[in-house]
Amino acid sequence: MADNNAAPDFSDVEMRRSKHSRRRMSRGRRLVYAIGMPLLRAVLFLLTSSYRIEKITGSEVADRIVADPDHAYVPCYWHQQQIVCSYLMRDWLRRGFRACFIVSASVDGEVPARIARSWGAEVIRGSAANTGALVLRDAQQMMKRGVSIVATSDGPLGPRFEFKTGTVLMALVGGAPLVPVACAADRAWYLNTWDQFMIPKPFARIAISVGEAIDVPRNSSMDEIEAIRARMQSAIESLIQASKAAVVEAT
């Protein structure tokens, strides 16, 4: 007999989906994903394999992070730049980096979640809007194990290019430094979405920039947290400009 007083099992992603959405993981949707996932992965592989990485500014910073597998970090980049920056994270994972991606609990998040797991990453399902406390708890547990949390710091719904205070708080509770990451491409498509999602065109020249890690002291006041948030926002924007300059220099 079911216990109606039992606590909800939030390890089940269905329990984390927004109650305002009627979309659920139906059998038909599962079939579509099963058929479409290999095709999508193949397209992404071909697309990213065609990119010409001209320069990685801050590669020595990346090398230090990858060589420190027991220490958690929070790499941060804009939602718009997910394709290239996730490509960088995939490279780090291949080199031994331990990472976890936070992916929406909606059915639309099923595809990126499966792709991240196929790279060897762990995944937390949820969002600040609907399951923020659960996401923060899960992220803290991951970071205690030395698993880094990859964050699109203006997501999931914007405003675009505005670094969220929640990312700083997540780094604080996990005792993990923030790492700004950015990129640029000499030619790309930009989707008509809130983030103007960027898809570099085949054979595009790419530049990636990784900034020095920024610590979040445990005893930080809210004013200090705001200062760190603003510093990270400025750091990512500066890295974008550095990446754009590197692309221009390479052409």
Kinemage of the C-alpha trace (Angstrom):
@kinemage 1
@onewidth
@group {chain A} dominant
@subgroup {mainchain}
@vectorlist {calphas} color= white
{ca met a 1} P 0.000 0.000 0.000
{ca ala a 2} L 1.404 3.416 -0.982
{ca asp a 3} L 2.442 5.769 1.797
{ca asn a 4} L 0.786 9.088 0.968
{ca asn a 5} L 2.923 10.793 3.600
{ca ala a 6} L 6.218 9.652 2.082
{ca ala a 7} L 8.611 12.396 0.975
{ca pro a 8} L 8.756 12.985 -2.791
{ca asp a 9} L 11.565 11.150 -4.567
{ca phe a 10} L 13.397 14.054 -6.215
{ca ser a 11} L 16.023 11.681 -7.605
{ca asp a 12} L 13.365 10.994 -10.265
{ca val a 13} L 13.614 13.724 -12.908
{ca glu a 14} L 9.839 13.564 -13.433
{ca met a 15} L 9.408 14.965 -9.910
{ca arg a 16} L 11.593 17.929 -10.860
{ca arg a 17} L 9.658 18.992 -13.946
{ca ser a 18} L 7.675 22.216 -13.760
{ca lys a 19} L 4.057 21.637 -12.766
{ca his a 20} L 3.116 24.449 -15.171
{ca ser a 21} L 4.133 22.397 -18.192
{ca arg a 22} L 2.031 19.507 -19.467
{ca arg a 23} L 4.863 18.105 -21.550
{ca arg a 24} L 6.078 14.782 -20.242
{ca met a 25} L 8.432 12.062 -21.442
{ca ser a 26} L 5.916 10.026 -23.448
{ca arg a 27} L 6.709 6.768 -25.239
{ca gly a 28} L 6.599 8.594 -28.569
{ca arg a 29} L 9.072 11.207 -27.375
{ca arg a 30} L 11.389 8.496 -26.046
{ca leu a 31} L 11.319 6.828 -29.455
{ca val a 32} L 12.127 10.104 -31.223
{ca tyr a 33} L 15.066 10.722 -28.892
{ca ala a 34} L 16.330 7.159 -29.324
{ca ile a 35} L 16.335 7.582 -33.102
{ca gly a 36} L 17.413 11.216 -33.256
{ca met a 37} L 20.186 11.212 -30.629
{ca pro a 38} L 22.785 9.312 -32.717
{ca leu a 39} L 22.050 11.592 -35.674
{ca leu a 40} L 22.363 14.750 -33.586
{ca arg a 41} L 25.616 13.574 -32.016
{ca ala a 42} L 27.002 12.784 -35.470
{ca val a 43} L 26.055 16.241 -36.772
{ca leu a 44} L 27.625 17.953 -33.739
{ca phe a 45} L 30.769 15.858 -34.101
{ca leu a 46} L 31.143 16.733 -37.778
{ca leu a 47} L 30.419 20.407 -37.124
{ca thr a 48} L 32.831 20.845 -34.206
{ca ser a 49} L 35.502 18.712 -35.905
{ca ser a 50} L 35.501 21.169 -38.804
{ca tyr a 51} L 36.309 24.142 -36.569
{ca arg a 52} L 39.810 25.558 -36.744
{ca ile a 53} L 40.892 26.410 -33.209
{ca glu a 54} L 43.324 29.250 -33.858
{ca lys a 55} L 44.196 30.088 -30.287
{ca ile a 56} L 43.364 29.193 -26.698
{ca thr a 57} L 44.291 32.163 -24.536
{ca gly a 58} L 44.892 31.027 -20.964
{ca ser a 59} L 45.779 27.454 -21.918
{ca glu a 60} L 48.170 27.353 -18.945
{ca val a 61} L 45.211 28.084 -16.648
{ca ala a 62} L 43.258 25.254 -18.264
{ca asp a 63} L 46.217 22.898 -17.834
{ca arg a 64} L 46.404 23.671 -14.114
{ca ile a 65} L 42.684 23.031 -13.663
{ca val a 66} L 42.712 19.752 -15.573
{ca ala a 67} L 45.787 18.619 -13.633
{ca asp a 68} L 43.905 19.148 -10.337
{ca pro a 69} L 41.182 16.442 -10.517
{ca asp a 70} L 40.432 16.433 -6.782
{ca his a 71} L 39.637 20.148 -6.590
{ca ala a 72} L 36.248 21.404 -7.774
{ca tyr a 73} L 35.911 24.503 -9.961
{ca val a 74} L 32.984 26.344 -11.534
{ca pro a 75} L 33.761 27.114 -15.215
{ca cys a 76} L 31.336 29.834 -16.374
{ca tyr a 77} L 30.351 31.039 -19.835
{ca trp a 78} L 27.387 32.658 -21.534
{ca his a 79} L 24.424 30.573 -22.664
{ca gln a 80} L 24.941 31.901 -26.200
{ca gln a 81} L 28.379 30.279 -26.461
{ca gln a 82} L 27.475 26.766 -25.347
{ca ile a 83} L 28.552 24.918 -28.491
{ca val a 84} L 32.175 26.056 -28.463
{ca cys a 85} L 32.608 26.276 -24.694
{ca ser a 86} L 31.023 22.857 -24.180
{ca tyr a 87} L 33.427 21.589 -26.852
{ca leu a 88} L 36.240 22.868 -24.605
{ca met a 89} L 34.705 21.134 -21.574
{ca arg a 90} L 34.507 17.884 -23.562
{ca asp a 91} L 38.238 18.198 -24.287
{ca trp a 92} L 38.924 18.740 -20.578
{ca leu a 93} L 36.837 15.668 -19.729
{ca arg a 94} L 38.932 13.581 -22.094
{ca arg a 95} L 42.019 14.776 -20.247
{ca gly a 96} L 40.679 13.675 -16.856
{ca phe a 97} L 38.608 16.669 -15.769
{ca arg a 98} L 35.667 15.684 -13.558
{ca ala a 99} L 32.632 17.778 -14.431
{ca cys a 100} L 28.896 18.019 -13.948
{ca phe a 101} L 26.430 19.978 -16.097
{ca ile a 102} L 23.216 21.501 -14.749
{ca val a 103} L 20.479 20.776 -17.287
{ca ser a 104} L 16.814 21.766 -17.227
{ca ala a 105} L 14.453 19.110 -15.868
{ca ser a 106} L 12.097 19.781 -18.773
{ca val a 107} L 11.732 17.214 -21.543
{ca asp a 108} L 13.760 19.588 -23.741
{ca gly a 109} L 16.684 19.026 -21.383
{ca glu a 110} L 16.764 15.302 -22.104
{ca val a 111} L 18.914 15.696 -25.231
{ca pro a 112} L 21.702 17.863 -23.710
{ca ala a 113} L 21.649 15.658 -20.598
{ca arg a 114} L 22.244 12.544 -22.678
{ca ile a 115} L 24.981 14.250 -24.678
{ca ala a 116} L 26.766 15.372 -21.496
{ca arg a 117} L 26.625 11.859 -20.061
{ca ser a 118} L 27.984 10.436 -23.319
{ca trp a 119} L 31.039 12.661 -22.787
{ca gly a 120} L 31.581 11.131 -19.345
{ca ala a 121} L 30.151 14.057 -17.379
{ca glu a 122} L 27.646 13.871 -14.549
{ca val a 123} L 24.339 15.734 -14.782
{ca ile a 124} L 22.094 17.558 -12.323
{ca arg a 125} L 18.545 18.065 -13.581
{ca gly a 126} L 16.715 21.196 -12.509
{ca ser a 127} L 16.781 24.988 -12.673
{ca ala a 128} L 16.943 27.989 -10.385
{ca ala a 129} L 13.341 28.867 -11.287
{ca asn a 130} L 11.724 25.566 -10.281
{ca thr a 131} L 14.100 23.421 -8.212
{ca gly a 132} L 16.775 25.877 -7.130
{ca ala a 133} L 17.228 24.485 -3.604
{ca leu a 134} L 17.570 20.924 -4.917
{ca val a 135} L 20.066 22.002 -7.580
{ca leu a 136} L 22.128 23.887 -4.991
{ca arg a 137} L 22.114 20.869 -2.669
{ca asp a 138} L 23.114 18.476 -5.450
{ca ala a 139} L 25.828 20.842 -6.684
{ca gln a 140} L 27.291 21.150 -3.191
{ca gln a 141} L 27.448 17.370 -2.879
{ca met a 142} L 29.159 17.101 -6.259
{ca met a 143} L 31.752 19.734 -5.373
{ca lys a 144} L 32.478 18.012 -2.047
{ca arg a 145} L 33.497 14.995 -4.145
{ca gly a 146} L 35.804 17.175 -6.236
{ca val a 147} L 33.443 17.312 -9.223
{ca ser a 148} L 33.375 20.689 -10.965
{ca ile a 149} L 30.075 22.339 -11.902
{ca val a 150} L 29.852 23.833 -15.403
{ca ala a 151} L 27.581 26.877 -15.414
{ca thr a 152} L 25.953 28.959 -18.147
{ca ser a 153} L 25.820 31.934 -15.866
{ca asp a 154} L 23.163 34.031 -17.591
{ca gly a 155} L 20.803 31.083 -18.066
{ca pro a 156} L 18.407 29.488 -18.234
{ca leu a 157} L 16.251 32.430 -19.376
{ca gly a 158} L 18.424 35.518 -19.131
{ca pro a 159} L 18.792 38.437 -19.136
{ca arg a 160} L 21.459 37.803 -21.743
{ca phe a 161} L 25.063 38.468 -20.663
{ca glu a 162} L 24.076 39.135 -17.041
{ca phe a 163} L 26.057 37.022 -14.583
{ca lys a 164} L 23.693 35.563 -11.986
{ca thr a 165} L 24.280 35.936 -8.250
{ca gly a 166} L 23.150 32.314 -7.840
{ca thr a 167} L 26.300 31.078 -9.580
{ca val a 168} L 28.455 32.931 -7.057
{ca leu a 169} L 26.426 31.481 -4.182
{ca met a 170} L 26.819 27.986 -5.631
{ca ala a 171} L 30.587 28.425 -5.764
{ca leu a 172} L 30.548 29.741 -2.192
{ca val a 173} L 28.671 26.772 -0.706
{ca gly a 174} L 30.872 24.360 -2.661
{ca gly a 175} L 34.132 26.080 -1.798
{ca ala a 176} L 35.006 26.162 -5.508
{ca pro a 177} L 36.680 28.990 -7.477
{ca leu a 178} L 34.855 30.534 -10.445
{ca val a 179} L 36.582 30.247 -13.834
{ca pro a 180} L 35.546 32.657 -16.636
{ca val a 181} L 35.478 31.163 -20.144
{ca ala a 182} L 34.582 32.757 -23.491
{ca cys a 183} L 35.011 32.309 -27.227
{ca ala a 184} L 34.587 33.957 -30.620
{ca ala a 185} L 34.121 32.758 -34.205
{ca asp a 186} L 34.870 34.519 -37.455
{ca arg a 187} L 31.505 33.452 -38.881
{ca ala a 188} L 28.426 32.017 -37.224
{ca trp a 189} L 24.658 31.758 -37.295
{ca tyr a 190} L 22.755 33.491 -34.467
{ca leu a 191} L 19.341 32.100 -33.616
{ca asn a 192} L 16.313 34.273 -32.871
{ca thr a 193} L 16.227 33.245 -29.209
{ca trp a 194} L 16.588 35.153 -25.939
{ca asp a 195} L 20.333 34.369 -25.858
{ca gln a 196} L 20.938 34.812 -29.615
{ca phe a 197} L 22.390 31.305 -29.551
{ca met a 198} L 25.585 31.107 -31.598
{ca ile a 199} L 26.312 28.241 -34.009
{ca pro a 200} L 29.703 28.745 -35.669
{ca lys a 201} L 29.523 27.808 -39.335
{ca pro a 202} L 31.440 24.813 -40.709
{ca phe a 203} L 35.199 25.450 -40.875
{ca ala a 204} L 34.886 28.635 -38.841
{ca arg a 205} L 37.999 30.028 -37.184
{ca ile a 206} L 37.602 29.808 -33.402
{ca ala a 207} L 39.398 31.450 -30.503
{ca ile a 208} L 38.813 30.442 -26.872
{ca ser a 209} L 39.861 32.310 -23.730
{ca val a 210} L 40.129 30.982 -20.182
{ca gly a 211} L 40.636 33.436 -17.326
{ca glu a 212} L 42.292 33.022 -13.970
{ca ala a 213} L 40.165 31.400 -11.277
{ca ile a 214} L 38.399 33.769 -8.887
{ca asp a 215} L 37.956 32.587 -5.291
{ca val a 216} L 34.732 33.105 -3.341
{ca pro a 217} L 35.694 33.357 0.360
{ca arg a 218} L 33.437 31.407 2.730
{ca asn a 219} L 32.687 34.469 4.881
{ca ser a 220} L 31.797 36.759 1.952
{ca ser a 221} L 29.176 39.393 2.681
{ca met a 222} L 26.417 40.149 0.189
{ca asp a 223} L 28.333 43.253 -0.905
{ca glu a 224} L 31.419 41.120 -1.534
{ca ile a 225} L 29.332 38.545 -3.416
{ca glu a 226} L 27.957 41.324 -5.626
{ca ala a 227} L 31.501 42.551 -6.276
{ca ile a 228} L 32.564 39.037 -7.313
{ca arg a 229} L 29.483 38.736 -9.554
{ca ala a 230} L 30.350 42.004 -11.292
{ca arg a 231} L 33.996 40.960 -11.569
{ca met a 232} L 33.032 37.693 -13.266
{ca gln a 233} L 30.706 39.468 -15.677
{ca ser a 234} L 33.485 41.879 -16.597
{ca ala a 235} L 36.000 39.019 -16.907
{ca ile a 236} L 33.837 37.076 -19.369
{ca glu a 237} L 33.218 40.182 -21.469
{ca ser a 238} L 36.960 40.936 -21.530
{ca leu a 239} L 37.679 37.348 -22.608
{ca ile a 240} L 35.145 37.675 -25.434
{ca gln a 241} L 36.983 40.756 -26.680
{ca ala a 242} L 40.322 38.928 -26.409
{ca ser a 243} L 38.860 36.008 -28.378
{ca lys a 244} L 37.525 38.328 -31.067
{ca ala a 245} L 40.927 39.977 -31.373
{ca ala a 246} L 42.617 36.585 -31.696
{ca val a 247} L 40.213 35.575 -34.490
{ca val a 248} L 40.867 38.818 -36.374
{ca glu a 249} L 44.611 38.338 -35.942
{ca ala a 250} L 44.373 34.815 -37.379
{ca thr a 251} L 42.503 35.865 -40.538
